[in-house]
Amino acid sequence: MNFLRTLFFYIIFYSWTIIFFLIFSPVKFFSRKFVLKLSTIWTGSVIKLAKNILKIDYEISGLKNIPKKKFFLLVSNHQSAWETFFYSFFFDKSIFILKKELKKVPLMSWYFQKLGFIFIDRGRGFKSIKQIINSIEHVKKMGVKVIIIFPEGTRMAVDERGELNTGVFAIHKFLKIPVLVVKHDAGCYWRNKKFIKKPGTIKMKIYPLIEKEEKKEFFMKKIKKLIH
């Protein structure tokens, strides 16, 4: 049954995605506000398809910890594609910090650039951090309210734990941005690199906002404890 559900989901998902982005392919002629609306519609539709076909739902605790008016950095563990769809849909006026390789994804990359997504080359070290800081200052002026980053850098299996990139602390310290840590178990159901998805309820926990932490060691230890 899970195989048939997954097969049906992907037929609908890819058909809908191709039609949607072909219709709205002239992205460079659209306003950023309109592209943001399109992004919300598409990611929201994926979450609904996952719920109705794959029977993958979600449950969130700690909603009261989400700042209502503050600009903040969302730091999360990364287990699947599901959370990328969900964060874009759920957090209004949000963008991602992505590895530079995703800048080459056909058509989608045009949307990423229009929305203001930040692409980084992790091999450039401090220069990459400097680029992120400058880019964040720029996107704030565009009306972005949430910057989303996966400090592990790539998707990890449910039982795996990756090293955290300390660039998260640099962003927090130099730009004085509060950090909202979110942990989930999406990989238990939307299994990474596995065709068959499993029905179930994704548990997501939003921790209290980290307003200020001066010591890198304490900050990274706190983040690691929360998302691991």
TAVENTA-V806327 format. One record per helix or strand of 2 or more residues. SS is the DSSP state (H for helix, E for strand). FROM is the first residue (numbers start at 1). TO is the last residue. Records with the same first field share a line. If there is no record, write none. Layout:
# TAVENTA-V806327
SS=FROM-TO + FROM-TO
This chain:
# TAVENTA-V806327
H=2-23 + 27-29 + 32-54 + 63-65 + 82-90 + 100-104 + 108-115 + 122-124 + 126-141 + 167-175 + 186-188 + 216-227
E=56-61 + 72-76 + 94-99 + 118-120 + 146-149 + 178-184 + 200-206
